[in-house]
Amino acid sequence: MTESPLAEPARPLLLVDDDATFLRVLARALISRGFEVITASNFDEARALTRRHRPRYCVLDLKLGEENGLRLIPELHSLVPDLRVLLLTGYASIATAVEAIKRGAHDYLAKPVDADAVVRALLDGDAAAPEDNEPPDAPEQPLALRRLEWEHIQRVLTECDGNISETARRLGMHRRTLQRKLGKHPVRERPDRDE
């Protein structure tokens, strides 16, 4: 079948996640929304596929086994400078969002996420100038103490490039305590209720 000259241009997308089920489901959903999806489950595959296919878009998970997706962003940009990177994470924090933007991600979404939100994040920015990629604004409401602790831990962990031992040392806590705190999902804000 020949493509008509008015057909929408191809939208090659690299999807990088180590969760095989999530990878398969999101790939299928993005294909149905007009993307040409190639998938990778680790750094080496992502680099090789980026070199070979030169995708326009990348959806990248923050945690890839023991690796940190933040470290892959500059490498992918060195291979394809105009690559639009969307970082996904199940452990959202302000520090991680700011670091992702600093390293060259165009947007950042917390899991669980649906394909429509991914498409909006990838395509809405196509018309935006690079200066529009500023870190997210701080919340207007003060954060709960446990949420502030989570944010601080994430900031120090990012500064230590994901090194748990160094992060624990800087925070003055035992490594196992830090691992236990990191194993929990981030503290969610609860709406104010009358007691």
VOKE-761806 format. One line per 10 residues: number of its first residue (from 1); their letters; for each residue x negated, y negated, z negated of N, C-alpha, C, O, CB. Coordinates in steps of 0.2 Angstrom, whole numbers, plus 5000, padded with zeros to 4 digits. Each point is the difference from the previous one (the first is absolute). Glycine has a CB too. Layout:
NUM	a	X,Y,Z,X,Y,Z,X,Y,Z,X,Y,Z,X,Y,Z | ...
REM end
This chain:
1	mtesplaepa	4996,5006,5000,5004,4994,5000,4996,4994,5000,4995,4999,4996,5014,5007,4998 | 4992,4989,5010,4996,4994,5001,5003,4995,4996,5006,4999,4999,4991,5004,5012 | 4999,4993,4985,5002,4995,4996,5001,4994,5004,4997,4998,5004,4996,5006,4987 | 5013,4992,5007,5002,4994,5004,4995,4995,4998,4998,5000,4994,5014,5004,5007 | 4987,4990,5003,4996,4995,4998,5003,4996,4994,4996,4997,4996,5000,5002,5015 | 5010,5002,4987,5003,4996,4995,5000,5004,4993,5002,4998,4995,5005,4996,5013 | 4991,5012,4993,5000,5005,4994,4995,4996,4994,4995,4997,5002,5007,5014,5005 | 5000,4991,4987,4996,4997,4995,4993,5003,5000,4999,5006,5001,5011,4993,4992 | 4984,4997,5006,4994,5003,5000,4999,5005,4994,5003,5000,4995,4993,4990,5010 | 4999,5015,4996,4999,5005,4995,4997,4997,4994,4997,4995,5000,5000,5013,5009
11	rplllvddda	5005,4995,4985,4998,4998,4994,4996,5005,4996,5003,5004,4996,5007,4988,5004 | 4984,5009,5002,4996,5006,4997,4999,4998,4992,4998,4995,4998,4996,5008,5013 | 5007,5002,4985,5000,4999,4993,4996,5006,4997,5002,5006,5001,5009,4988,4999 | 4984,5005,4995,4997,5005,4997,5003,5000,4993,5000,4995,4996,4989,5003,5010 | 5013,5008,4992,5003,5001,4993,4996,5005,4996,4998,5005,5002,5013,4994,5003 | 4986,4998,4989,4995,5003,4996,5003,5002,4993,5001,4995,4997,4990,4999,5010 | 5010,5012,4992,5003,5002,4993,4998,5007,4999,5000,5004,5005,5009,4988,4996 | 4989,5010,4993,4998,5007,4998,5006,5004,4998,4999,5006,4999,4990,4990,4998 | 5017,5001,5003,5006,5004,4998,5003,5002,5007,5003,4996,5003,4999,4998,4986 | 4997,5013,5012,5002,5003,5007,5008,4999,5001,5002,4998,5006,4989,5010,4993
21	tflrvlaral	5013,4992,4996,5007,5000,5001,5002,4992,5002,5004,4999,5005,4998,5011,4987 | 4995,4986,5004,5002,4993,5001,4997,4998,5007,5003,4996,5003,4996,5001,4984 | 4995,5005,5015,4997,4998,5006,5005,5003,5006,5001,4996,5004,4987,5005,4991 | 5014,5005,5004,5004,5002,5006,5007,4997,5000,5002,4998,5006,4993,5013,4992 | 5008,4987,4997,5007,4997,4999,4999,4993,5003,5004,4998,5004,5000,5009,4986 | 4991,4989,5007,4999,4993,5003,4998,5000,5007,5002,4995,5004,4995,5002,4984 | 4999,5007,5014,4998,5000,5007,5006,5001,5005,5001,4997,5005,4988,5008,4992 | 5015,5000,5001,5006,5001,5004,5005,4994,5000,5002,4998,5005,4997,5014,4992 | 5001,4985,4997,5005,4994,5000,4997,4994,5004,5004,4997,5003,5000,5007,4986 | 4989,4995,5011,4997,4995,5004,5000,5001,5007,5001,4996,5004,4992,5002,4986
31	isrgfevita	5007,5009,5012,5000,5002,5007,5007,4998,5003,5001,4997,5005,4991,5012,4993 | 5013,4992,4998,5007,4999,5002,5001,4992,5000,5005,4998,5003,4999,5013,4992 | 4992,4985,5003,5000,4993,5000,4996,4997,5005,4998,4994,5000,5005,5006,4988 | 4994,5004,5016,4996,4997,5006,4993,5000,4999,4996,4997,5005,5013,4997,4997 | 4988,5009,4993,4992,5000,4999,4998,5007,5003,5003,5005,5000,4998,4987,4990 | 4992,5007,5012,4997,5006,5002,4995,5002,4994,4995,4996,4999,5005,5001,5014 | 5002,5008,4983,4997,5001,4994,4995,5006,5001,5001,5005,5003,5009,4991,4991 | 4984,5002,5003,4994,5005,4999,4999,5000,4992,5001,4995,4997,4994,5003,5015 | 5004,5008,4986,5000,5001,4993,4993,5003,4997,4996,5003,5004,5016,4999,4996 | 4986,4995,4994,4994,5003,4997,5001,5001,4993,5004,4996,4997,4989,4997,5011
41	snfdearalt	5003,5011,4989,5001,5002,4993,4994,4998,4995,5000,5001,4994,5008,5008,5010 | 4987,4988,5000,4994,4998,4996,4996,4995,5004,5002,4998,5005,4997,5013,4989 | 4996,4987,5002,4996,4994,5003,4997,5002,5007,5000,4996,5005,4997,5000,4983 | 4999,5010,5012,4997,5002,5006,5005,5001,5006,4998,4997,5006,4994,5009,4987 | 5013,4997,5006,5005,5000,5006,5003,4993,5002,5000,4999,5006,5004,5012,4990 | 4997,4985,4999,5002,4993,5001,4995,4996,5005,5002,4997,5004,5005,5003,4985 | 4987,5001,5009,4994,4996,5004,5000,5003,5007,5000,4996,5005,4994,5002,4984 | 5006,5008,5011,4999,5004,5007,5006,4998,5004,4999,4998,5006,4995,5011,4989 | 5012,4991,5003,5006,4998,5004,5001,4993,5001,5002,4998,5006,5004,5011,4989 | 4991,4987,5001,5000,4992,5002,4995,4999,5005,5002,4996,5005,5001,5001,4983
51	rrhrprycvl	4991,5006,5012,4995,5000,5006,5004,5002,5006,4999,4997,5005,4991,5005,4987 | 5013,5004,5008,5002,5003,5006,5006,4996,5003,5001,4999,5006,4995,5012,4990 | 5009,4987,5000,5007,4998,5002,5000,4992,5000,5005,4997,5003,5000,5014,4993 | 4991,4986,5000,5001,4993,4999,5007,4997,4998,5002,4996,5004,4988,5003,5004 | 5013,5004,4987,5007,4998,4999,5001,4992,4998,4995,4997,4998,5006,5015,4998 | 5005,4986,5005,5001,4993,4999,5003,4999,4992,4999,4995,4997,5004,5004,5015 | 4999,5007,4985,5003,4999,4994,4997,5006,4996,4998,5005,5002,5013,4990,5002 | 4989,5004,4989,4998,5006,4995,5004,4999,4994,5000,4995,4997,4988,5005,5008 | 5015,5006,4993,5003,5000,4994,4995,5005,4995,5000,5006,5002,5012,4992,5003 | 4986,4999,4990,4994,5004,4996,5003,5000,4993,5002,4996,4997,4989,5000,5011
61	dlklgeengl	5008,5010,4989,5001,5002,4993,4994,4997,4996,4995,5001,5002,5013,5009,5001 | 4994,4988,4991,4994,4997,4996,4996,5006,4997,4994,5000,5000,5013,4991,4997 | 4997,5015,5001,4996,5005,4997,5000,5006,5005,5005,5003,5002,4999,4994,4987 | 4990,5005,5013,4999,5005,5005,4995,5005,4997,4994,5000,5001,5008,4993,5009 | 5001,5012,4986,4997,5004,4996,4996,4996,4995,5002,4997,4996,4997,5012,5013 | 4994,4992,4991,4996,4997,4995,4997,4993,5003,4997,4996,4997,4999,5015,4999 | 5006,4988,5010,4998,4993,5004,5005,4995,4999,5006,5001,4998,4988,5006,5010 | 5004,4987,4992,5004,4994,4999,5001,4997,5007,4995,4998,5003,5001,5000,4985 | 5010,5001,5015,5002,4997,5006,4997,4993,5001,4999,4998,5006,5011,5010,4994 | 4989,4988,4995,4998,4994,5000,4993,5000,5004,4998,4995,5004,5008,5001,4985
71	rlipelhslv	4990,5009,5009,4993,5000,5003,5000,5001,5008,4996,4998,5003,5000,5006,4986 | 5010,4999,5013,5000,5002,5007,5002,4994,5005,4999,5000,5006,5004,5011,4990 | 5001,4984,5001,5002,4994,5003,4995,4997,5004,5001,4999,5006,5008,4999,4986 | 4985,4999,5005,4995,4997,5004,4997,5004,5005,4998,4998,5006,5000,4995,4984 | 5001,5014,5009,4997,5004,5005,5005,5001,5006,4998,4999,5006,4996,5007,4985 | 5012,4994,5008,5005,5000,5006,5000,4994,5004,5000,5000,5006,5007,5008,4987 | 4993,4986,5003,4999,4994,5004,4994,4999,5004,5000,4996,5005,5007,4999,4985 | 4987,5008,5007,4994,5000,5004,5001,5003,5007,4997,4999,5005,4996,5000,4984 | 5011,5007,5011,5001,5003,5006,5005,4997,5004,4999,5000,5007,4999,5010,4987 | 5008,4987,5004,5005,4997,5003,5001,4993,4997,5005,5000,4995,5000,5012,5009
81	pdlrvllltg	4992,4983,4998,5001,4994,4996,5007,4997,4999,5001,4997,4995,4988,5000,5009 | 5015,5004,5001,5007,4997,4999,5005,5005,4998,5006,5000,5001,4991,4993,5008 | 5001,5013,4988,5004,5005,4997,5004,4997,4994,4997,4997,4996,4995,5012,5007 | 5015,4992,4997,5004,4998,4995,5001,5005,4995,5003,5006,5002,5003,4986,5006 | 4992,5007,4986,5000,5006,4995,5005,4998,4995,5000,4995,4997,4988,5007,5004 | 5016,5003,4997,5005,5000,4995,4998,5005,4995,4999,5006,5001,5010,4991,5007 | 4990,5001,4986,4998,5005,4994,5006,5002,4996,5004,4996,4998,4984,4998,5001 | 5012,5012,5000,5006,5003,4996,4997,5003,4994,4994,5003,5000,5013,5000,5010 | 4996,4996,4984,4998,5003,4994,5006,5002,4995,5005,4997,5000,4984,4996,5001 | 5010,5012,4995,5005,5002,4995,4998,4997,4994,5004,5000,4995,4998,5011,5010
91	yasiatavea	4992,4985,4994,4998,4997,4994,4999,4992,5002,4994,4998,5000,5001,5013,4996 | 5011,4986,5005,4999,4993,5002,4998,4996,4994,5002,5001,4994,5007,5001,5014 | 4987,4993,4993,4997,4995,4995,4998,4994,5004,4999,5000,5006,4997,5009,4986 | 5005,4985,5005,4998,4994,5003,4993,5000,5002,4998,4998,5005,5010,4996,4988 | 4987,5009,5003,4993,5000,5001,4999,5004,5007,4996,4998,5004,5001,5001,4983 | 5006,5006,5013,4999,5004,5006,5003,4997,5007,4997,5000,5005,5004,5010,4988 | 5004,4986,5006,5003,4997,5006,4995,4994,5002,4999,4999,5006,5013,5004,4990 | 4986,4994,4999,4995,4994,5001,4994,5003,5004,4997,4997,5005,5007,4996,4985 | 4993,5012,5007,4994,5004,5003,5001,5002,5007,4996,5000,5004,5000,5003,4984 | 5010,5000,5013,5002,5003,5007,5000,4994,5005,4997,5001,5005,5010,5008,4990
101	ikrgahdyla	4996,4985,5003,5000,4994,5004,4993,4998,5002,4998,4998,5005,5013,4999,4991 | 4985,5002,4998,4993,4998,5001,4996,5005,5005,4996,4997,5004,5004,4998,4984 | 5001,5011,5012,4996,5005,5004,5003,5000,5007,4997,5004,5004,5000,5003,4986 | 5008,4990,5011,5003,4999,5007,5006,5004,5002,5003,5000,5005,4986,4999,4997 | 5015,5003,4992,5007,5003,5002,5004,4994,5001,5000,4994,4998,4998,5016,4994 | 5007,4991,5013,5005,4995,5002,5006,5000,4995,5003,4995,4999,4993,5006,5013 | 5005,5005,4985,5006,5000,4995,4999,5006,4996,4995,5004,5000,5013,4991,5008 | 4996,5005,4987,4999,5005,4994,5007,5002,4998,5004,4996,4998,4985,4999,4998 | 5013,5012,5004,5006,5002,4997,5000,5005,4995,4995,5004,5001,5010,4993,5010 | 4999,5003,4984,5000,5006,4995,5004,5005,5002,5006,4999,5003,4992,4993,4988
111	kpvdadavvr	5000,5014,5008,5004,5006,5001,5005,5001,4995,4999,4998,4994,4992,5008,5012 | 5015,4997,4995,5002,5003,5006,5002,4994,5005,5003,4995,4998,5001,5016,4996 | 4995,4991,5012,5002,4995,5005,5003,5003,5006,4999,5006,5001,4991,4987,4996 | 5015,5003,5006,5003,5004,5006,4997,4997,5007,4996,4995,4999,5014,5006,4994 | 4991,5002,5012,4997,4999,5006,5002,4993,5003,4996,4996,5003,5004,5016,5000 | 5006,4985,4995,5002,4994,5002,4996,4994,4997,4998,4995,5003,5013,5009,4999 | 4987,4997,4992,4996,4995,4996,4993,5000,5003,4997,4995,5000,5010,5007,4989 | 4991,5004,5013,4993,5001,5003,5000,4996,5006,4995,4996,5002,5003,5015,4993 | 5007,4990,5010,5000,4997,5006,5001,4992,4999,4996,4997,5004,5009,5013,5001 | 4999,4988,4990,5000,4993,4999,4993,4997,4998,4998,4995,5003,5015,5006,4994
121	alldgdaaap	4984,5002,4999,4994,4998,4997,4994,5000,5006,4996,4995,5000,5007,5009,4989 | 4998,5001,5015,4995,5000,5006,5001,4995,5005,4996,4996,5003,5003,5016,4995 | 5008,4987,5004,5002,4995,5006,5001,4993,4998,4999,4996,5004,5005,5014,5001 | 4999,4989,4989,5001,4993,4998,4994,4996,5000,5000,4994,5002,5009,5010,4991 | 4985,4998,5005,4994,4997,5000,4997,4998,5007,4995,4997,5001,5003,5008,4988 | 5005,4999,5016,4997,4999,5007,5000,4993,5002,4995,4997,5004,5009,5014,4999 | 5001,4985,4995,5000,4993,5002,4997,4995,4995,4999,4994,5002,5012,5009,5004 | 4987,5000,4989,4997,4996,4994,4992,4998,5002,4997,5005,5003,5011,5000,4989 | 4990,4990,5006,4993,4998,5001,4996,5003,4994,5003,5001,4995,5000,4988,5011 | 4991,5013,4995,4996,5003,4995,5000,4996,4993,4999,5003,4995,4994,5002,5014
131	edneppdape	5008,4988,4991,5000,4996,4994,5006,5002,4996,5000,4999,4994,4994,4992,5012 | 5011,5012,4997,5006,5002,4996,4999,5006,4996,5004,5001,4995,5002,4994,5014 | 4988,5008,4991,4999,5006,4996,4997,4999,4994,4994,5001,4998,5004,5005,5012 | 5006,4990,4985,4997,4998,4994,5003,5006,4995,5005,5003,5001,4995,4984,5002 | 4996,5013,4991,5002,5005,4995,5007,4998,4997,5002,4994,5001,4986,5007,4996 | 5016,5004,5001,5006,4999,4997,5000,4995,4995,4996,4999,4996,5008,5012,5007 | 5002,4985,4996,5001,4995,4994,5001,5004,4994,5002,5006,5000,5003,4985,5008 | 4992,5006,4987,5002,5003,4993,5007,5000,4998,5003,4995,5002,4985,5001,4995 | 5014,5008,4999,5008,5000,4999,5001,4994,4995,4996,4998,4996,5005,5015,5005 | 5005,4985,5000,5002,4994,4996,5002,5002,4993,4998,4996,4995,5007,4999,5015
141	qplalrrlew	4997,5011,4989,5002,5002,4993,4993,5003,4997,4996,5003,5004,5016,5000,4999 | 4987,4996,4991,4994,5003,4997,5000,5007,5000,5006,5003,4999,4992,4987,4993 | 4997,5014,5009,5000,5007,5000,5000,5003,4993,4997,4997,4995,4997,5003,5016 | 5009,5006,4988,5000,5003,4994,4992,5002,4998,4996,5001,5004,5016,5003,4998 | 4987,4997,4992,4993,5001,4997,4998,5007,5003,4994,5000,5003,5008,4994,4987 | 5002,5011,5011,4997,5006,5003,4999,4999,5007,4995,5003,5003,5012,5004,4989 | 4997,4989,5012,4999,4999,5007,4993,4996,5001,4996,5001,5004,5017,4999,4998 | 4986,4995,4993,4994,4996,5000,4994,5005,4999,4995,4999,5004,5011,4991,4992 | 4994,5015,5000,4995,5004,4999,4999,5004,5006,4994,5001,5002,5009,5000,4986 | 5002,5002,5015,4999,5003,5007,4997,4996,5005,4995,5003,5003,5015,5004,4994
151	ehiqrvltec	4992,4987,5004,4997,4995,5004,4992,4999,4999,4996,5000,5005,5015,4995,4996 | 4988,5004,4993,4993,4999,4998,4996,5007,5001,4994,4999,5003,5009,4993,4988 | 4999,5013,5008,4997,5007,5001,4998,5000,5008,4995,5002,5002,5010,5004,4988 | 5001,4993,5014,4999,5000,5007,4995,4995,5003,4996,5002,5004,5016,5002,4996 | 4987,4990,4997,4996,4995,5002,4992,5003,4999,4996,4999,5004,5013,4992,4994 | 4990,5011,4995,4994,5003,4999,4998,5006,5004,4994,5000,5002,5007,4995,4986 | 5004,5009,5013,4998,5006,5004,4998,4998,5007,4996,5003,5003,5013,5004,4990 | 4995,4988,5010,4998,4998,5006,4993,4997,5000,4996,5001,5005,5016,4996,4998 | 4986,4999,4992,4994,4997,5000,4994,5005,4999,4995,4999,5003,5010,4991,4992 | 4997,5016,5002,4995,5005,5000,5000,5005,5006,4998,5006,4999,5003,4993,4988
161	dgnisetarr	5003,4999,5018,5001,5004,5006,5002,5007,4999,4998,5005,5003,4993,4989,5001 | 5014,5007,4991,5003,5006,4998,4996,5005,4996,5003,5005,4998,5002,4994,5013 | 4990,4998,4986,4996,5005,4995,5003,5000,4993,5000,4995,4997,4989,5002,5010 | 5014,5008,4992,5003,5001,4993,4996,4999,4994,5002,4996,4995,5006,5012,5011 | 4986,4995,4994,4995,4999,4995,4998,4993,4998,5000,4998,4995,4996,5014,5008 | 5002,4985,5003,4998,4992,4999,5006,4996,4998,5000,4996,4996,4992,5006,5013 | 5014,5000,4993,5006,4996,4998,5002,5001,4993,5001,4995,4996,5003,5006,5016 | 4995,5005,4986,5001,5002,4993,4995,4996,4995,5002,4997,4995,5003,5014,5008 | 4989,4989,4999,4995,4996,4997,5001,4993,4999,5000,4997,4995,4992,5012,5009 | 5010,4988,5002,5002,4993,5000,5006,4998,4995,5000,4995,4997,4995,5004,5015
171	lgmhrrtlqr	5010,5006,4988,5006,4998,4996,4999,5002,4993,5004,4999,4996,5002,5003,5014 | 4988,5002,4988,4999,5002,4994,5005,5005,4997,5002,5000,4994,4994,4989,5004 | 5005,5016,5007,5005,5005,4998,4997,5007,5002,4995,5000,5004,5015,4992,4997 | 4992,5013,4996,4997,5007,5002,5003,5002,5007,5005,4998,5002,4995,5005,4986 | 4996,5000,5016,5001,5002,5007,5007,5004,5000,5004,4998,5005,4983,5002,4998 | 5014,5004,4993,5006,5004,5000,5006,4996,4999,5006,5001,5002,4988,5009,4994 | 5006,4985,4999,5005,4996,4999,5002,4996,5006,5006,4999,5002,4990,5000,4986 | 4999,4998,5016,5001,4997,5006,5003,5004,5005,5005,4998,5004,4985,4995,4994 | 5008,5013,5003,5002,5005,5005,5008,5001,4998,5004,5001,5005,4985,5005,4997 | 5012,4995,4992,5007,5001,4998,5005,4994,5002,5005,5001,5002,4991,5006,4988
181	klgkhpvrer	5001,4987,5009,5004,4994,5001,5001,4999,5008,5005,4998,5002,4990,4997,4988 | 5000,5007,5014,5000,5000,5007,5004,5005,5003,5003,5000,5005,4986,4996,4995 | 5012,5010,4996,5005,5005,5003,5007,4999,4999,5004,5003,5003,4987,5005,4994 | 5011,4987,4999,5007,4998,5000,5001,4995,5005,4996,4996,5003,5004,5005,4985 | 5006,4998,5014,5002,4995,5005,5000,4993,4997,5001,5000,4994,5007,5009,5012 | 4992,4986,4998,4999,4994,4997,5007,4998,4996,5005,5003,5002,4987,4993,5007 | 5007,5000,4986,5006,4998,4996,5005,4996,5004,4997,4995,5004,4995,5005,4986 | 5014,5002,5010,5005,4996,5004,5003,4995,4996,5001,5001,4994,5001,5009,5013 | 5000,4984,4995,5003,4995,4996,5007,5002,5000,5003,5002,5004,4989,4989,5000 | 5011,5008,4990,5007,5001,4998,5004,4994,5000,4997,4995,4997,5000,5015,4997
191	pdrde	5009,4990,5009,5004,4994,5000,5002,4998,4992,5001,5005,4997,5003,4997,5015 | 4996,4992,4987,5002,4998,4993,5007,5003,4998,5004,4999,5004,4988,4991,4997 | 5009,5013,4993,5006,5002,4998,5002,4997,4994,4996,4999,4995,5003,5012,5011 | 5007,4988,4992,5003,4998,4994,4999,5007,4995,5003,5005,5002,5005,4985,5003 | 4989,5009,4990,5000,5006,4995,5006,5001,4996,5001,5004,4996,4987,4994,5003
REM end
